Amino acid sequence: MSIISLLIVLLIFCVCVWAVRAIMAAFGIGDPISTIVQVLVVLLFVLWLIQSLGFVGLGRIPDLR
């Protein structure tokens, strides 16, 4: 993954986090639920980033040849 791709993904992630926070505030969703949703968004991003960098093979069986 190139540095430009990482920067674009980081920008998209920041926009998604901002959108989640704005939507939660607009609908008046309480603090505990809002925090849980934000943590889930960040965890999904971290899992995707780790997988795309090749550290974890989620759903793949390693080739042991």
Secondary structure, DSSP 8 states (H G I E B T S, - for coil): --HHHHHHHHHHHHHHHHHHHHHHHHHT--HHHHHHHHHHHHHHHHHHHHHHHTS--TT------
